[in-house]
Every structure is written in structure tokens, then in C-alpha cells.
């Protein structure tokens, strides 16, 4: 399968395309990359340089269309501007009409707040991207931002989780996953599979350690397995268990801002 990653490229740290590319490659897919921006290092360091690549993306996509390049799947991540979102979402809509699966990770924030480098414009951009998605996987914070839903640090009920999934579906995504939820007192990933019209909840025990890039690892394992024929709920459970094991093995790393050194763990896939 040919998978195109449209996301940021980090110079110092295993996040976004820098961790997605080796995961997809190890899982047997042909991987292609279109950076939405270059970032010097991961955001938790507090200081970083950014170079947005909107003009480059527009020119590159024009050339790819002329050359007839096609992909089986497109995975999108951080989109830094409304203009870029319009260009990328238009391209995704065109490719979806030709049979390409579109997977959207609306990277914006966590723990009830926007990430550094994201703003209100980012929310509008990510809504634009969700309108093209076969599957999206926001975390709970991002799901609330996308749907103008109040963030509840203490968690939500299963019925509220289903309502939030439906709000995201109304934006346009066919299937939906929401990560990093507390549902009825349990840490969980909740989802809706449009192929089966079923909702599901998968619980887990949280490890109280933070690494940037864990969402990118999670989504990449899911997409890789889906493209290899797995079901959504099983692919999600596998990604959850794999990611938890990798966090546990690296929880004592001195510099967690660099992310998880995934190359050491690829054989687990």
C-alpha cells in the first residue's frame, strides 16, 4: 500500500512524520512525505523555530497531479494555517473520489488547552480537514475544541461520549476515534465504526508519563493495520497495547521531550 503523510517534520524529536515514516515502512507500506511545516524541535522544550511550507505544498501537489501520482491512503497531521488546510483538504477530496482513504489526526492540543503554535485559526483548519475524513482520531481535548463542547477534566459518561462522537461525525468524518478520555471513571478510547454502525469503548490503565508523539505512534499503527485488512476496534486495541508497552519501557528516559525512540521497538509491530 502507498501511504502519503501530510504533516510536520521535526528536526529534533520523534514526532509526526519523523516517527510515522519508520512505522509505516516497517509494516510493509510504501511511504511518501509532504511536510506541512518544518519545526526545529518538539514543543515541550519551550523554544522552537518554524518554517511553514504552504507555497511548497501547493506547487508540489500541482506537480503530483500532472504526473498522475496516486496513493492508497493519505494521513494528515498538524496543519498550521487556514490556507494550507483549504489546499490539503481540496486535494484529499479529489483523491478520495478516486478511491484514496483519508485519515485525519486534528493535532491541536491536550489537557484542555491548545498546543504552542496552535490558535483559533487552527481549530477552523482542522474542521476543514475533518470534512474529508474516512476516519479521524482527535484526543478528548481536540474533540471538544472541534465541536464547541465544554471540556470536563473529571471525565464524561458513555452517553456523553456517544454524543461527542456524533458531533464529530456531523462535521464530516465517517468513522471516529476519541483518545485520552475518562469515560464513567475509566481511561478509554471510544469510537464509531461507520462500516458496522457500531460504537465501542476500549479501556486502559494510564501510565503517568508524558511523551510527545504518542498520538502519532497510535494513529500510525491503526492506519497501518487497517490498510493491511484489520478491523477498526482490533487495530485500535493493538495500537493501545503496543503504545502502552513502549511508554512503560521508556518511562525512565532522561529526556522525554525527544519522544519515544521507536526504532528500538519496531520489531514489536
N, C-alpha and C positions, 0 to 999 in steps of 0.2 A: 504493500500500500504506500502511496505517495502522500506525505503529510507536510503541509506548509504551516510554519509557525510565524504568526504576525504578532510580535511582542517586543518588549525592550531587551536590549543586550547590555549586560552588566560586565564591566571590566574586572572588578574585584568583588567576588562573591558568587555563590552558586544559586542564582535565582533566575526566573523567567527562561528565556531561550538558552541561557548557559547551562541550565540543568535539564531542560526539556529535550534538547537535541540528543544527548547521550542515552537518555531513557528510551526514546523512540527508536533510535538506531539499534540499541541492544535488543529491543523487542522485535526486530526484524523489518522495520519500516524504512523506506527511503525518506530522508528528512531534508526540508528546504527551509530557508530562513529569510524573513523580511523584517528588519528591525524598525520598530516604531520610534525609538529614540535610543541614543547611546547614553549610558549613565556610568559615571566613574566607579561607583561602589554602592553597596546596599544602603538604603535609607537610614537604618538604625545607627550608623556612625554619626549622623547629625550634620555632616557636611558632604556635599557632593556636587559634581559638575554634570550638566545635562545638555545634550545636543538633540533637538527634535529633528525628525527626518521626513516630514510630511512631503516636501517637494520631491525628495528622492523616491518615496513610495509611489507618488502619482506617476512619475516618469517610469519607474520600474514596472508597475502594473500595466501601463500602456504598452511597453515593450513585450511583456509576457503575453498579453492578449494578441498582439501582432504575430508573435512566434507560436501561438497556439498551445502554450504550456497549460496543462491540466493537473488537478490534484484530486485525490480521493477524499481528503479531509483537510479542512483549514481550522487551526486552533488560534484564537486571538486572546491577547492578554492586555496589558496596560496601553491605553490609547490616550495620549496627552492633550488632544485638542478636538474641538467640535469639527473643524475642517477635516482633520485626519479621519475621524470617525465616519464622516459622510463618504469619504473616498473609499475607506476599507469596507464599510457596510454595503456600498453600491457594488463593489467588486464581489463581495460574498454573496449578494443576492443574484448576481449574474452567474456565479459558479454553482450556486445551489440549484438554479434552474437547469443546469447541465448534469446534476446528479452528485455534486460535492456535498459532503456532510459538514456542517458548520458548528463548531464548538466554541462557546464564548465564556471566558473567565473575566467577569467585570471587576478587575482589580482596582480597588478604591480605598479600602480602609479595613479596620478591625477594632474590636473592643469599643464599639460605639463612636469611633472617630475616623475622619479621613486620614489617609497616609500623608506624609510630607510630599509635596509635589502634586497633590490632587486638590481639586476645589469643586465648587458647584458646577462649573462647566464640565468637569469630568463625569458627574452624575448624568447630565444630559447626553454626553457622548456614549456612555455605557448603555443607556436606554436605547439609543440608536442601534447599538450593536446587538442588543437582545432581540430586536425585531427581526434579525436574520437567522437566529439560532435554532438548530435542531436540539441542542442541549446547552444549558448554561449551568454554571456551578458557583454562584456567589456564596460567601460566608454570610452568617446571620446579619452582621453589620451592613454589608453591601446589599443584602435583600431588603433591609429596612430603608436604606438610602434610596434604592431604586423605586420603591413603592410608596414613599412618604409615610412609612409606618413607624410608630414610636418604638425606639429601641428599649428593651427591657433587660437590664443586666441580670436579673434574677431568673430569667427564662420565660418560656411560653408553654401553653398547653398544646396537646396534639391537635385539637381543633383549630387553634390559632396558627399552628404550623401549616396545616392544610390550607387555611385561608391565605397565608403568605405565599405558598406555592401557587395558588390560583391567581393571585395578583401578578406574579411574575409571568405566568402563562398568558395573561391578558396583554402584557407588553409585547409578547410575540414568540417567546421560546416554546418549542413543542414539549420537550421534556425538561425537567428542572431538578437540580440538587441544591440543597442549602446545607452548608457545613458549619461547624462550630456553634451549634445550637445547644441550649439546655431545654429539653422538652420533658415536661412532667418530672422535673428534678433530675433527669439523666442527660449526660453529654451524648449528643446524637448527630447523625447526618440524616436528613429527611429528603424524600424525593417523590417525583411523579414520573412514571413511565408512560409516554403517550401511545406506545405500541400496545400496551396491555390495559391502559386506562386505570392503572393501579397506583395508589400511594404506598409508601413504605417508610419505615423508621429503623435505622441501624444504630445501636448504642455502642459506646466505648468508654473505657476508663482513661481519663486525661492524665498525661504526664506534664507537670507544671514547669515546662521549659519552653522557651520561645526561640525559634529559628526562622529567619526569613527564607522564603522559597518553598515552605512546606505545601502551600496551596498549589504551586506549580508542579511539585512532585505528584501530589494527589491526583490532579486533573490529568497529568500525562499518563499515569498508569491506567486510569479509567479509559481514556481515549485509545491508548494502545491496545487494551484488551477488547474494547468494543469493536475496533477495526479488525481484530482477529476473531470476531464472532461471539464474544461473551455477552451475557445479559447485563443490563444496567445495574441491577441490585447486586449481582455476584461480583461484577467488576468493581463496584463501589466498596463492597466488603473487603475484597482483596487489597484494594488501594489503602483502605483504612488500616488493615492489619500490617501491611508492609511498611507504611509510613510510621506507625507506632513503634515497630521494631527498630527502624532506623533512628528515630528520635531517642529511644531508650539506649541504643548503642553509642550515641554521640552526646548524651546529656551532660557529660563532664568535660566536653571540649572547652578549651580556654577562651577561644574567640568564636562565640556563637553567631556574631554578626555576619560571618562569612557564609553561613548556611551549612547544610549537611554535605560532606564530601561524598557525593553519590557514586563516584566511580568505584569506590571501595565496596559498594553494596550491589552493583548491577547484577551479579550472579543470582541474587535473591529473586529476580524477576523471571 
